[in-house]
Amino acid sequence: MNTFTKHTILAALIFAVGCLQAQTAQPVKPEKVADGVVIPVGDEFLKLEVWGDNIVRVVTTKDRAFFAHSTPATMVRQKAKAKWKFTVADNMGILTTAELQAHVNLATGAVSFFDASGKPVLAEKAGGRMITPAEVQKEKIFHVE
């Protein structure tokens, strides 16, 4: 192998490593809002919305403006005032109320719920959520599974 070929291969490897580093997911910065936390996850937004000490509504969408819409499902129950805090450690966001904890993997968006003593209640598996475009009554929407 001549010197030109070695340098070409070395340059190609350096370029490939640089491309891989550029594609590595950067840590996201959750945004605290009045009623919870909005977390960007890939091309989606995940919101943990505090409705009470024992209720945290989880909403995901590709269009952040969706969070401003109310629906019959959200109008049925009035949001109660609840004290809460949000902390981040080791790429995990933790929303805590007096009665529960909601843990969010900031890389995958997977949400898990724990009671006040830390006992697991419910967990979403990583990659278990799907959002697909749809149209209902001529309005463009998304279905979430």
N, C-alpha and C positions, 0 to 999 in steps of 0.2 A: 504494500500500500504506500503510495507516495505522500509527500507532505501536504499537497493540495487536497487530496482525498481525506486525510486525517482532519485537516482544518474544516473542511466542508461538513464532515460528520459531527465534529465538535460544535460547530455553529448550529447545526440542525438540532442537536440535543439541547443546547442552551435555549434555543427558540421554543422547543417543545416543553421544556420545564417551565419557561416563562408563561406559556399559554395555559398550562395546567394550573399554575399558581393564580393566574387571572380568573380561572373558572372556579376556584375554591370559594365556597360560600363564606361571605363575610358575616361577622356577628351582626344581628339586627338590633336596632335600638327601639324597644317598645316605647310607645307614647302614652303617658297618663292623660286621660280626659276626665271630665267631671264625673261620669258615671262608671268608669272602668279603665281599661287599657286596650289600645289598638296595637297589634303586632303585625308587621309585614312579614309574610312567609312566601318566598318566591314571587309569583305574580298575583298573589292573593293577599287579602287583609283578614286577620282574625281579631275579633273583639270579644273580650270578656267584660260583660256588662253586669254590674252589681245591682240586683233588684231587692236584696234584703240579706240579713245575716245568713240565711239558709238557701238563697237562690242566686246563682250566677248564670246569666244567659250567655251562651256561646253562639256567636254569629260569624260566618265566614262569607266572603264575597270577593269578586274580582274588581268591583267598582266601589270604592270607599264611600261614595255618595249614598250608597244603599243604607248606611247606618243612620241617616237622617229620616228615612221613611218609617212611618208607623204602619202597622198592619192590624187586622182584627185580633190576631193572636197576642200582640203586644198591648193592645188597648184594653183587653179583658181585665188585666190585673194592674193596679197602680203600683209604680215603683215605690218601695219603702226606703226611707233613709237608713243607711247602714254605714258604720265606720269600716273602712278597709285600708289595707296597705298592699303595696306591690314591691317586691324585691327581686333582684337578679343575682344569681350565683351559678357558676359553671354551666353557662348556656341554658339555664333553666329559669323561667319567670315564675314567681309564686305570688298569687293573689290570696290574701288571707282576710277572712271576716271572723266574727266571734264564733261562728259555728262550722266553718269549713275552710278548706284550702283548695285552690285550683292551681295545678302545676302545668306549665306549658313548656314543651321542648322548643326553644327558640329557633332551632335549625329545621325541625320537621313540622312544627305547629301542633303536634299531638298533645291533647289535653287529658289530664288525669285529675280526679277529685278524691279528696281525703276528708274524713271528719276532723273535728277539732283536736282529737287525740292523735291524729296522724294515721289512722286506720284507712286503708284503701276502700273506696266506695265504687268507683267506676273509672275505667281507663280506655282511652281511644288508642288503637294501635297506630304506629307510625305508617304513613302512607295509606291509611284506611279511608280517607275522605276523598270524594270525587265531586268536582263541580263541572256540570255540562250545560252548555247554552240551550235555551228553549225559547218558545214563544207561546204566550197565553193571551188570548183576546187581543192579538196584534201588538202586544207589549213584549219586548225582548227582556227575558229574565234568565236566571240560572237555576238549575236543580242541584241540590246538595244532597249527597248520600254519605 
